[in-house]
Amino acid sequence: MPRPRKCRRVCELPRHTEFGSRSAEGESVPMAVDEYEAIRLIDLEGLTQEEAAEQMQVGRSTVQAIYNSARHKLALCLVGGRPLIITGGDYEVCPRQRPCGGCRHGGGCPGR
């Protein structure tokens, strides 16, 4: 019997959830919110996979798998001209009312 999926911690939900070129063609590519968060933490914030794993409260190998999946989906959109939709996934939003500065620097959310 497989283990139940663990919710991934995200600092905040994405502000924009649909992306595509004016000439987007083909079926849209769905990206889960936790995949978006892995891209945000590693590529935008510059965290290591280990730091991102701590922030998202999962193992490093889990973050690596999430990140690789997200990169593949981004490549499908960029190379194939397909629209990207960010939605769904197994995640929980940081319990603070506003984005916490700790999330942006790998320190984690207070009150974990």
NORNORKA-V453531 format. One record per helix or strand of 2 or more residues. SS is the DSSP state (hx for helix, st for strand). FROM is the first residue (numbers start at 0). TO is the last residue. If there is no record, write none. Layout:
{{SS,FROM,TO} {SS,FROM,TO}}
This chain:
{{st,7,9} {st,17,18} {st,28,30} {hx,32,43} {hx,48,55} {hx,59,79} {st,83,85} {st,90,92} {hx,100,103}}
